[in-house]
Amino acid sequence: MNVLVVYYSMYGHIRRMAEAVKEGANSVSGAKVQICRVPETLSDEILVKMGALETQKAQADVPVCTLEDLVSADAIIFGTPTRFGNMCGQMRQFLDATGGLWSKGSLVGKVGSVFTSSATQHGGQESTILSFHTTLLHQGMIIVGLPYTFLGQMRIDEITGGSPYGASTIAGGDGKRTPSENELDAARFQGRHVAEITAKLLR
Ligand SMILES: Cc1cc2nc3c(=O)[nH]c(=O)nc-3n(C[C@H](O)[C@H](O)[C@H](O)COP(=O)(O)O)c2cc1C
C-alpha cells in the first residue's frame, strides 16, 4: 500500500504537520509512506521579501513531487497553508497540471485527504480543506477526513486546530507558533486513519 504525503510549506508549519501525518500512516502494517513537496513557483527575490528563503532551502532534502508519484499512490494526503481561505497557489498550480491524469481517470478510486494551517484561528482552515475537496472529487477520489474519534478536536481548554475535515495548525500572526502536541496528534491520527481505510479498500 503506497501512501503519498504531498505538501507545500512556506514557513515550515505544514512540513512539521506532514511529518506527523507520515508517522501516523507508517504505523499501519503494510504501508509504504513517501513524502514530497510541490514545486515552488515564486522567485528567490519574492521569497526573500516574504522572509521565506531560508525555510525553503531547509526543505531541499524533500523530493519534489511528480505526476507519476500521484499515479503510483493508493492514497494521497495533501497539506497546504491557507491563502485567503483557499489552498496556496503552488498547490493549485501543481493540481492544475493533473488534467492529463483526469482525462485518463488515473486518480479515480484513490483515497484523498487534506490538512492545513492558517495564521489565525478562524482564518479559513475549514474553507481551505472543503474547497480542496472539490478538486479531489473531480478526480474521482474517495475523501477521508478526521473523524470525531480523534477526541482532541473536542478540546476547548486550549486553542487548537483540527476539525472533522482534517488536521490543522494555527501559526499565529507572526508565524511564531509551532504545531501543538494536540495538532500533531490530529495529524498522526489522520495519517493512520487514511492508511487504515486504504488497506480496507485494497482488500
Ligand atoms: C498571501 C497570503 C495569504 C494568506 N491568507 C491567510 C488567510 O486567509 N487566513 C489566515 O489565517 N492566514 C493566512 N495566511 C497565513 C498563512 O496561512 C500561514 O503563513 C501559513 O499557514 C503558515 O504555514 P507554513 O509555515 O507551512 O507556510 C496567508 C499568507 C499569505 C502569504
The ligand as a Tripos MOL2 file, in Angstrom:
@<TRIPOS>MOLECULE
LIG
   31    33     1     0     0
SMALL
NO_CHARGES

@<TRIPOS>ATOM
      1 C1         -0.8280   35.6210    0.5460 C.3       1 LIG1
      2 C2         -1.1590   35.0180    1.8710 C.ar      1 LIG1
      3 C3         -2.4780   34.8470    2.2360 C.ar      1 LIG1
      4 C4         -2.7930   34.3180    3.4800 C.ar      1 LIG1
      5 N1         -4.1070   34.1600    3.8200 N.ar      1 LIG1
      6 C5         -4.4280   33.7510    5.0570 C.ar      1 LIG1
      7 C6         -5.7770   33.6450    5.4470 C.ar      1 LIG1
      8 O1         -6.7130   33.8430    4.6790 O.2       1 LIG1
      9 N2         -6.0400   33.2940    6.7370 N.ar      1 LIG1
     10 C7         -5.0440   33.0570    7.6610 C.ar      1 LIG1
     11 O2         -5.3380   32.7840    8.8050 O.2       1 LIG1
     12 N3         -3.7400   33.0750    7.2740 N.ar      1 LIG1
     13 C8         -3.4150   33.4300    6.0060 C.ar      1 LIG1
     14 N4         -2.1020   33.4560    5.6300 N.ar      1 LIG1
     15 C9         -1.0670   32.9480    6.5510 C.3       1 LIG1
     16 C10        -0.6020   31.5310    6.1480 C.3       1 LIG1
     17 O3         -1.6900   30.6530    6.0410 O.3       1 LIG1
     18 C11         0.4290   30.9950    7.1410 C.3       1 LIG1
     19 O4          1.6040   31.7510    6.9550 O.3       1 LIG1
     20 C12         0.6950   29.5190    6.9250 C.3       1 LIG1
     21 O5         -0.4160   28.7710    7.3290 O.3       1 LIG1
     22 C13         1.9010   29.0010    7.6430 C.3       1 LIG1
     23 O6          2.1550   27.6950    7.1620 O.3       1 LIG1
     24 P1          3.5910   27.3140    6.5690 P.3       1 LIG1
     25 O7          4.5920   27.6380    7.6270 O.co2     1 LIG1
     26 O8          3.5460   25.8410    6.3200 O.co2     1 LIG1
     27 O9          3.8150   28.1040    5.3100 O.co2     1 LIG1
     28 C14        -1.7650   33.9610    4.3700 C.ar      1 LIG1
     29 C15        -0.4290   34.1170    3.9930 C.ar      1 LIG1
     30 C16        -0.1150   34.6320    2.7570 C.ar      1 LIG1
     31 C17         1.3210   34.7960    2.3650 C.3       1 LIG1
@<TRIPOS>BOND
     1     1     2 1
     2     2     3 ar
     3     2    30 ar
     4     3     4 ar
     5     4     5 ar
     6     4    28 ar
     7     5     6 ar
     8     6     7 ar
     9     6    13 1
    10     7     8 2
    11     7     9 ar
    12     9    10 ar
    13    10    11 2
    14    10    12 ar
    15    12    13 ar
    16    13    14 ar
    17    14    15 1
    18    14    28 ar
    19    15    16 1
    20    16    17 1
    21    16    18 1
    22    18    19 1
    23    18    20 1
    24    20    21 1
    25    20    22 1
    26    22    23 1
    27    23    24 1
    28    24    25 2
    29    24    26 1
    30    24    27 1
    31    28    29 ar
    32    29    30 ar
    33    30    31 1
@<TRIPOS>SUBSTRUCTURE
     1 LIG1         1 GROUP 0 **** ****
